[in-house]
Amino acid sequence: MLEKRDADRSLTREQRKERAKQAARVGRRASYDLPPALIHHVRRIGEKERTPASQVAAALLAHGLRRYWMGEIDLRAFKVPSDSPRYEWNLNLERLLEKVSQAVEASGEA
């Protein structure tokens, strides 16, 4: 405990502030491997709505989760067998992203 306190004393005020900010984020962050096209769409919506991309991703994820649990989203159409011993299925994200691209084109935002 004393070692940590000594290490904290050697930090600048800004570094201590950043460390506290990062500590407050523990349990609120997640990392997922996403296709670049999906990341692009989230960023694009963030720019359009003038909001942080992470908040756009959170809002879209929350909407998707609500719709999934209400039975409005069926992932079976996108399932493909997995080679992994850990998972029985993978999702064909390219196929799903094709539908996203079609929706973007139909919206006139392409």
N, C-alpha and C positions, 0 to 999 in steps of 0.2 A: 504494500500500500504506500509506504514512504517513497519507494522507487518511482511509482506512478506520479505521485505528487511532485517529486523532484523533476521528473521529465516534463510535467505540465508547466512548471515554473520556467523552464528553458524555452518555452514557446512564446511567440509574440502574441499580442492580444488578438490579432486577426486569426492566427492559427488556432488559438484556444476556442475562439468563436466558431470557426469552421469545424473543429473537432466536436464541439457540442451539437452543432447542426447535424453532422453525420450520425452522431449517437442517437439523436432524436428520430432519425429515419429508420433505425433498426426495426425490422418487422413490418415496415411499410413499403419495402422495395422487393421487386421480383425481376428476374431476368429470364427472358424467353428467346429462343432462336426463331427469328421471323424472316420470311422472305423479304428481300430488299423492296419489292413492289409494295408490300403491305406497309412497310416503314414509310415509303414514299407517300402513300395515300394518307397515312396518319399525319405526317408533316404538312402535307398540302391542305388538309382540313384545318389544321392548327393555324396555318397562315391565313386561310380564308376567313376563319372565325376569330382570328387575332387572339388565340389562346395557346397555352403551352401544349406541345404535342403529347406530353405524358398525361395531361388531363383529358385530351381528346381520346387517347387510348383507353384511359380508365372509364370514361363515359360510354364509349362504344362497347367495351368489355362488359360493363354493367348492363347495358341494353341487351347485349347478346345473351348474357347469363339469365336475365329475366325471361327472355323469349324462349331460351332452351328449357328452362324449368316449367314454363307454361305449355310446353309441347309444340311450340311454333317453329322450332329449329330441329331438323332431323339430320344427324351427321352420317347416317348409314350410306347415303349416296356418295359420300366422299371417302369412305373407308376402303383401304387396300391392305392386303395381308402384310404383316411386318416380318422382317428377317430377325428381329431382335428377340432373344429369349424372354425379355422383360415385358414386352408388349405384344398383344395379339394383333393389333391393328395400328396402322398409321393413317393419317388423313392426307388425301391428295390435295395439297394446298394450291397447286397450279390450276387445277380444275375449279376450285373455289374462287381463285383470283381472276379467272376468265369471266366468271359471273360478276365480279366486282367491276372489271373493266367494261363489261356490257352495260352495267348500271350507270357508270360514269359517262359513257358515250350517250346513253339515252337521256341523261340529265342535261346534256349540252355543256358540261364542264370539261370535256376532254381537251 
